[in-house]
Amino acid sequence: MKLIPVSEIKVIDIIKSLKHKNSSGYDGISNNILKRCVNEISKPITFIFSYSLMTAVFTDIFKFAIVLPIHKRGDKCIMSNYRPISLLLSCSKILETIMFNRLYQYVCANEILAPE
């Protein structure tokens, strides 16, 4: 795979395509906040993502999440009636999307198929 720098336009497109959510990770930055200040933060975030891909380092701060129990149904006193959700950092989601898109394009371009 070639190392192609992340384009600012691609980062902006990914930020704009994020779901409209007010929930946030431990940094307190929600998708809605990123969408509102996308033009101001696109250059520094693009630099950070390009550097991360260039050095092949997924920074440790992107690996942490807040795990919360969400009630499914039934008695709220029974723990098995809850399911965990993880609140990830929005920036982590953006970098994961960039990497997914690159891997997907590579697989399609090289006709790499899953074993049967």
Summary of the structure (lengths in Angstrom):
residues: 116
radius of gyration: 17.4
end to end distance: 24.2
largest distance: 53.1
contacts: 256
relative contact order: 0.18
helix: 52%
strand: 12%
